[in-house]
Amino acid sequence: MMNPPAMTRRPRAMWIVRLALRRPYTFVVMGVLIVVLDVFAIVTVPATTLVVGADGTKVVVVRDDRTVRYQAVELGRDLGRSVEIVSGLTGTERLVLNPPDGLKDGDRVVLAAAPR
């Protein structure tokens, strides 16, 4: 997936077009700016991974050393059982489902087997 800054739209190409209209005794020049946007895939996560608090919405990410950290995210559309994350995740993270209230940054976790 993309890095968080790349999750937004950004100009891929830009052209400036000048049009000249000529009529008797009149000359008009208009400028038109055409911007083509790249739209990147949006990361979706289960709604049960979200932790909503006074300091915003976060998810709990499991690091390679099996410790956890809270990561702030910006939400997109609510899709029912899942939600779009428009910034804050790359899409390659391992997230904690239903994180318990007592879980803190740096706590070590045991990874469950992937569902078959």
Buried (B, 14 or more C-beta within 10 A) or exposed (E): BBEBEEBBEEEEEEEEEEEEEEEEEEEEEEEEEEEEEEEBEBBBBEEEBBBEEEEEBBBBBBEEEEEBBBBEBBBBEEEEEBBBBBBBBEBEBEBBEEBEEEBEEEBEBEEEEEEE
